C-alpha cells in the first residue's frame, strides 16, 4: 500500500508537472503567432504608406512630390524661371499612385502618349481620356489618387499660392483672400499647351533673356488659369485707409460722367464693393473731404467751364452741371466762388 501511494503520488506529480509544461508551451505558441502575424502585416503594408501618413500631417513640397509620383525627370526650370512658378517634364510608366496634399497648385499638360486617366480628389473617382493638348488641374492642399495604364510624357506647372493671390489681386484689382482651382481631369486648352511648349524651349535653350521670357510666360499662364479655372474669394474692403489708385480713378471717372444728375452715396460705394459708411470713411481719408462736398465742388467746376466757353442761359448751365435749377446753381456757386454765376461770366469774358 505504501509503494502504491508513493507510485500514485509520483504519477500524480508527474501528471501535474506535465500539465504545467503544456500550458507554458501553449502560451508561448500563441505569443509567437501574434508576433508572426504582426510582422506579416508590416511586410504586406505598401512601402509608401508610412511616408504618406507622415506627409498627411503637412503639405508636401515640389521636391518631395517625386517620392509619391516618381517618373523619369526630363527637364526642370529650377535654374531658369521664378521659384513661385516651377516647370518640370516627366516621363511616366503606367502607375497607380497616392499623392498627399501639396503646398502648390498643380497643372498637368500632356505632351506625348494617350491613356485613360482615373483620378479621385474628393468624392467619387473621375475618369477621362487624356493625351496631347489636354490639361489636368489639381488645387492645393488636397490628397489625390491617380491611375493610368499607358506610358505618358507630361509637363508640370507648380504654382505657389502666394503668386496666385498676388496675380489675382492685380488682375481683378481687389485684394484676394483665397484661390481654389476647379477639379478637372480633362480640359482641352491650346493656350496652356502653347505656353508649356514655349517654356520648355526657353529652359532647354538657356539663351540670353531666358528668365525674362519664362517669367512673362508664367504670368500669362497664371492670368489664364485664374480667368478660366479658378474660384477667387476676395477680402472685404477695409473701412480705414485710402482707396487703391484704380478705385480712386473709377470713382472720379464715374462722378465726371454722371455730374449732370444726382449721384447717391450708394452708387459710389458699389464701385468699391463696400457699404456707404465704409465708403464715406475711406473717401474722407483719401480726399480730405466728404463725398457730397466733393461732388458739389465738381459741379461748380463744371459750371465754370460752361460759363467761360458757352453762351448758354444760366438755367441750361445749371441743368448741365447737375443742379436742380438756376436758383440752386446761384446758391452753391456763390458759396464756393464768392460771386454769382453771372458775375463770374462777366469777369472772365471781360478778361
Secondary structure, DSSP 8 states (H G I E B T S, - for coil): -HHHHHHHHHHHHHHHHHHHHHHHHHHHHHHHHHHHHHHHHHHHS-TTHHHHHHHHTS-B-HHHHTTTS--EEEEE-TTTS-TTEEEEEEEE-SEEEEE--BSEEEEEEEEE--EEEEEESSSS-EEEEE-TTEEEEE-SS--EEEEE-S-EEEEEEEEEHHHHHHHHHHHHTS-EEEEEE--EEEEE-HHHHHHHHHHHHHHHH--TTHHHHHHHHHHHHHHHHHHHHEEEEE----SSS---HHHHHHHHHHHHHTTTS---HHHHHHHTTS-HHHHHHHHHHHHSS-HHHHHHHHHHHHHHHHHHH----HHHHHHHTT-SSHHHHHHHHHHHHSS-HHHHHHHHHH-
